Amino acid sequence: MILTVTANAAIDKRYVVERFGVGNVNRVKSCAANAGGKGINVARVASIAGEKMTATGFLGGHAGKFISERVEARGIKSDFVWCEGESRTCINIWDEVEKKQTEFLEPGFSVTDKDCDRLIEKFTSILPECRVVTISGSAPKGADSSLYKRMLRAAREAGKPVILDTSGALLEDCLLERPTMIKPNIDEIRALTGRPMNSREALLRAARDLHEDGIEIVVISLGGDGSLVSCMEGVYDVKVPKIDAVNTVGCGDSMIAGFAVGMSRSLPMTETIRLASAISAANAMRLETGFFVKEDMEAILPKVQIKKIR
């Protein structure tokens, strides 16, 4: 079983419009709502890949009930900590003429120290049942990096690998606890290193440096340009085939899911990289966020190019 943590879950609403205009009345052609938050996206994708999943984190109010129901409807065990307040809603607007996305991300409710203690207690109780843990997204108001650091310590003591996917000061602070894997994008790796990172070679050096500092697997995601990976098995330059992307939201979460699936199945690193890359690309081919079709993934899989640099 894979355990995903979404501390700041949301209802994800997607509006499809023609020529979105600021200050205008925008007619919505179609609208879809789903359970969201980065960790829930990971759980949904890994479940499609065939893994048994449990999702935890914080939920609240009627929106929280909607999220929990949608999680369970996907065959994922919903085991969240319930709090005072209403879970947030995040809106993604897709302009199908301009092919551009605009997002509105609510901050969500505040949690208390007692809420955080309850999540740590639940997290620790689930650990013995799982093979891999993912911790994704931002911490809610009222919590800081200590929440994630406590989970990282608990997982390490239980001997469970943890994939951490967050950003900014939260990521930088949590690196001290040496998560098994991180997946910064270009902007995040620039923030971490304080360097411009204007070439693939510079990014590869940054990934290697983080790996040598104690992060077992460092993946720098480059969107449609693939990824760079530094790990115990070597340093890899990964490229994915060109696809007709219709929704790139959730591709990073899908990549995290692919790595978690590979770890759970004890796949060789190159197979894990190939699987994660193909699932991520397949996600972009479908309108639903944090979703892929196996036939898309299987078509992409043999076209992923993995070059070992060292």
N, C-alpha and C positions, 0 to 999 in steps of 0.2 A: 504493500500500500504506500502511496505517496501522500504526504501531508502538505497542504498549502495554507499559508497564513496571509490573510488580507485584513490588515488592521483598519483600513479606511475604505470599506466596500461601498458600492454605489448601485443605483439603478442607472444603467446606460441607455440613453435615448438617442436614436439616430434619426435625423430629419434629412430627407432628400428634397432639394429645391433646385430651381433653375435661376441662375444669376443672383446669388445671395447679395443683398445690398444693405449696408449699414445705414440705419435711419429710415429704411423703407419697410412697407408691409410685405412680408415674404410668405407666399403661399407654399405650403408644404405638400409635396406630391405623395409622399408616403412617410410613415413613421413606425419605428419598431422600438420596443423596450425589452431590456434583458437584464439579468443579474450581471453586475460588473465590478470593477476593481481588478487590479493586475493579477492578484493571486487566484481570483475566481476564474479569470480567463485561462490561467495556467491549468487549473483543475479541469475545466471544460475540455480543453484541447487534449490533455493527457488521458482523459476518460475516453474521448473519441479514439485515441490510439490504443485503447484496450486495457488501461491500467485501472486498478481499484483506487478510488480517491476519497480523501476526507478533507473538507474545507473548514477552517476555523478563522477566528478574528473577532471583530466587534460588529454587532448589528443593533438597530433600535427602531421602534415604532412600526407603522404600517408599511413603510418602505422596506424596512428590515424583513418583515414577513414575506413581502413580495420576493425579495432577493433569496431568502431561504427556500421558498417554494420552488423558484426557478432552478436553484442549485439541485434540490432533491429530484426535480423532474428530469434532470440530466443523468440520474443514477449516481450522483455524488452525495456522500454522507455530509449533511450540514450539522456542524457541531460548534456553533458560535457562542460567544459570551454576549448576553443581552444587556443593554445599557439604557439609561434615560436619554431621551432625545430621538430624533428622526434621522435615519440613514440618508445620506446625500443622494442627489441626482446629478448626473453629468450628461451634458448634451453635446452631440457631435453633429455638425451641419455639413452635409456633402452637397456641394454645388456641382451638379452633373454636367453643366455646360463648361464651366471654367476648370473642372477637375481639381477643385481645391476643398480642403477641409477647414472648418472653424470649430473650436472646442470651447465649451464653458464648463469649468470644473468647480463644483461647489466645495467649500472647505469641510463640511460635515460637522457632526456634534463633538463636544468635548468629552473626554473620558477622565475618570478619577484615578487616583493611586490604587483604590480598591478594585476598580475595573481591571487595571493592569495586572494586579496580583492574581485576580481570577483567571485572566488569560494565561498567565504563566503556569498556574496550577493545572489548567486544562491541557495546555500544550505539553507539559511534562508528563501528564497521565497518558497522552496519546502516543508519545515517542516510542515506547517499546513495540508498538504494533506496526510502525512504518519503516520503510527502507531508505527513503529520501525525504528531505524537508525543503520547501521553497518558502522564502519570506519576500513578499513583493510589495512595492509601492511605498507611499508616504505613511508616516505615523499620524494618528489623529491629533487634534488639539488636546492639550492636557497630558500628552505623552512626549517623551524625547527619546534620544538614542538608547537610553538605558533599557527601554522595553525590548528593543531588538537585541541588544547585547546580552541581556539575561537569557533570551531564547537561544542565541548562538552558544552561550556557555552550557546551557542545559543539553543541547543537542550534541555538543562535543563530548560532554561527560557520558552521554548515552551511546557514543560511537556512531552517530548518524551524520551523513554528509548533508551540508546545508548550502543551497544556492540562494544568494542574496541579490535581489534586484531592486535597488533604490538609487538615490542620487544625492548630490549636494553634500552638505555638512553631515547628514545622516549616514551616507555611505562612507565618507572619510572617517568619521568617528568609529563606525562599526568594523573598519578594516583592522583595528587593533585586536579584535576577537578572532581574526583569521577565518572568515567563512571559507568553505570548500571552493566555491566558485562565485565570481562576479561577472556582470555583463554590461559594462559601461558603453555608451555610444561615444561618438567623437567629441561632442560638447562636454560630456561628463569626464572623459579622460583628460581633456584640456583643463578642466577645473581641478581635477585631482593632481595633475602634474605641474600646473602653472606654465605649461609650454604650448606653443601654437599648434604643433602636430599637423604640419601641412603636407606630409608625405606618408605613404604606406610604410616606409622604412622607419620613420619616427614613431608611428603608432605601434609597429612591431617591437621596437625597443622598449616602449612604455609598457606593453603587455608583458614582455620578458622581465622587466624590472619589478613589476608587481608580483609576478610569479616567484621571483627570487627572494622577494620580501616575505614570502610565506603563504601566498594565495595559491592553492593547488592548481586551479584552472582559471585563467583569465581570458575572457572572450570580449573582444571589442567589435561591436556590431556596426556595420557600415551600410545598412539598408539594402538597396538594390545592388550595391557593390560587394556584398558578401560579408565576410568577417575575418578577423585575425585571432588566432588562438595560441596561447602559450600554456603549456602543461608539462607534466612529468615525462610524457612520451615525446615531446618536441615542440617546435614552433611551426604553426601552419598558416598558410595564406589560402583562404577559402573563397571561391567565387560561385555564384548561383546563376542559372540561365535567366535570360530576359523573359519576363512574363507580362501579360496584360493585367496590371494591378487595378482593382476596383475599390479596395479598402485596405490601407496599410496599417490602420489602427489595430493593435493587438499582435502584430508580427513579432515584436520583441518578447511578448508573453508566450507566444507559440514556440519561439526558440527556447525559452526557459523550459517549457513543457517537454520539448524534444530531448534536451539534455537530462532532465529528471527521469524521463522514460529510459534513456540509455543507461543511466546510472542504476536505476532500479533493476534493469535486466542484465547488468554487468557486461554490457557490450564493450568491445574494444573502442578506444577513443576515436579513431577515424570513422567507425560506423556510427558512433554517437553524434559526431560533428555532422556527418552526412544526413542522418535522420533529422536532427534539429534544424539544419539549413533547409531541407526539403519541406518540413512541416511549416516553417516560418514563411517560405515563399508561397506555399499552398494557401495559407491564411489570407494572403493579399489578393487571391483570385476570387474570394467570396465576399459578399456584402456584409455578412454577419461578423461581428467583432469576436475574436477569440474562437475561431471555428475553422475547420478545414474538411475537405472531402478526401478520403483515402486515395481515390483514383488520381486526383491531382497530385498528391504527394508522391505516389508511386511513379508517375510519369516524370516528375522532377528529379527523383532520387538518383538515377544513374547519370544525370547531367551536372550534378554538383562536382566541382573541381576542387580537389584538396592537394595543395602543394606543400610538401614538408621543406621548410627553410633550413632547419637545423635539428 
